[in-house]
Structures are given as C-alpha cells and as structure tokens.
Amino acid sequence: MPGRHGQPTVPLRKKMTRKHWIAVGAGATATVLLASGGIFATAAYLGGSHATGITAYSINELASNTQDVSRSTLRAALKNGEGDSSADSQYIQVSINGVKRMVVGTKFTTVRSVLAAGNITLEDTDTVSPSLDTNVTESTTITITRANSEVQTSEQAIPYNTVEVQDDTLTEGTRKVTTKGQEGVLEQTNLVTKNGENVISTTTVAEYVKTAPVDEEVHVGTKKAATSSSSSSSSSSSSSSAASANLGTTTPVSEAQSIAHDMVIARGWSESDFTALVKLWNKESGWRTTAANPSGAYGIPQALPGSKMASAGADWQTNATTQITWGLNYIAGRYGTPSAAWAHSQSMNWY
C-alpha cells in the first residue's frame, strides 16, 4: 500500500521517546548524542566537491552539493552485491531539517519501522510527515522537522601516517623523505538546537572523510658501501620488483590503528598488509568509529549497513576492536589480505 504523502505534518508528542533507541536494522550508528537529547541519525550529510568515482562499499561521495542521495545511484553502485549489500535491500529517504540520508533495510512496513531501523529518535515537539503508522514504499520520503534547530558543519584534522620503505639505491643508514605527509579533513555535521542565542543541544549527525590524509613516505637506505656493478644491477632489479609488492612499514597514529596492527600481525599478515589497511580505512572513514554517510555505511570499515557488525559484538556502534574484527573478517573472506583489498579499492574505487 503506497504511503499517504499528502497527509499534514503532525506533532509526535509522546508517540516516540528515548525508549525507541534501538540498535537494529540498517544504518544504525553510535554517533555521539549529547545528554540533552536530540535527533539521532547517521550519514545525514555530504558536503564538498562531487567525486568522479563512486565507492560502492562506503559510497563516500554519492551526494552532490545539493546534499541529495539518489536511490538509482545507490542501486547502480551496489548492483551484483558489490559492497556486501543484499539484492533485496530497500532505500527510504529521510530528510531531517533539510538534511537528507538513506535508511537501508529490508521488509520495511511503516514510517515507524524505517525510523527504528535507522536509529532515529524524535523529541516530543518534533513533527514528522507522513505519520508514524503510514505504510512506506521506496518512493516515500520521510520529513522530520525540529523547531529552533539548524544544521552546522565543522572540519577536523585526520592525522597522517609515516611509512618507511627500504631502498637499496640509498646508502645504508640514509633516510630520505620522498612524499611529505599531509593531514586529511573530516567533515562533521551537527544539529544545533537553540533557545534564542543559547545553545540547548548539539547532536552530531554525520561524519565523513572529505579529504583523505597523505602518508609521509620515508625511504630508508639498505645499500652496502661496496658492491660490484653486476650485483648492484641485480639488486636494483630485485628492489624494483619488491617495491611494487611491499608498501612498507607504517607507524600507528591512533589507538584504533594500534589495535588493528596487533590483529593484522596476529593473523599472520605482514607489515605491508597493515600499511595497506591504513591507506584503505584512512580513505573510507579516517579510522573513526562514528564515521557515517548517506548510504547507511558506518564505522571504521564502513559496513553497509552498520548493523552487520553486530555479528562481531553487541557494542559494534562504538567499539573499535569490534568494528576492526568485523572489517578484517570481511577482508579475509572477500579478498584474502588487506593488500588485495587496497589494490581492488585503487582499481575500482570500492572494496
């Protein structure tokens, strides 16, 4: 039965309260909600320039400057199960004070079921259209309005990593910076509620990587002082081949990266695999446990939907170890190693 889109906007009052904070369904996240309360929603906004490629797994750049997210674009990006999405996934658009996102799930029935699946909670004075018990289809757009609130964006720095690469064209003991490190940019979107000039509450509704950090690459010399021309030539050829396969050794710059490093090595993977993982998840999430985007992808590995990570632990919304465990399991099952996943990401712009 199609949704009744012509219904007037109605106040929620006590129809939906904080007891509806349930971590089920697609797109559920643990974006920080301040104690004062507010709308809790993931992946509500994408700013910045529109990317030329589509990341089918994390879909970090699906929205244009209009902040719109197209169902057809999502479906095109996720066809054939790319990005671990189910073929029967449904996409329902939700607009929160003009900020749009998709809630991803299956077997949606009413507006209420979509909000529950997206972990969107409403205050007593909020309004929603169509009403909570209206049946939904993929053509339904759910509009939520909060009085005296505005959307504000801010930027935070994502630290870069230092990668050491052995180089037998440099004399042993020599260190040479070949690529200067550059911090990335994480864009955060907040819903700010005011009473006059006083801020009553600030709720973070989205975080996404606007610009990925650039690793600082340092070549470390391994060339012995005395070598013959023939052995030098052979060594150089070998080094060139090795360099293409070995991404180097990366120093973790956060607790999450340190956790991941230990887990990567414990699995029998290499330092080069950890370097590949750092590059991959710097691009996907900036290693933020609360990273979210309009597709419903969430967390450090950008699981789509985020609730898939519940298989690794009930605390998947906020726990880096749980998210990393799920992400490494996904990579192992689909690509074998982080290096293979990173190579695929470079080639296809998704993993």
TARAGI-V255899 format. One record per run of one state. SS is the DSSP state (h for helix, s for strand, l for the rest). FROM is the first residue (numbers start at 1). LEN is the number of residues. Records with the same first field share a line. If there is no record, write none. Layout:
SS->FROM-LEN / FROM-LEN
//
This chain:
l->1-9 / 12-6 / 21-50 / 78-1 / 85-5 / 97-2 / 106-4 / 118-9 / 130-5 / 136-5 / 146-3 / 159-3 / 172-3 / 180-2 / 183-1 / 196-2 / 212-2 / 215-1 / 224-5 / 246-3 / 251-4 / 267-4 / 285-7 / 293-5 / 299-4 / 304-2 / 313-7 / 335-3 / 349-3
s->10-2 / 90-7 / 99-7 / 110-1 / 127-3 / 135-1 / 141-5 / 149-10 / 162-10 / 175-5 / 182-1 / 184-12 / 198-14 / 214-1 / 216-8 / 249-2 / 292-1 / 298-1 / 303-1
h->18-3 / 71-7 / 79-6 / 111-7 / 229-17 / 255-12 / 271-14 / 306-7 / 320-15 / 338-11
//
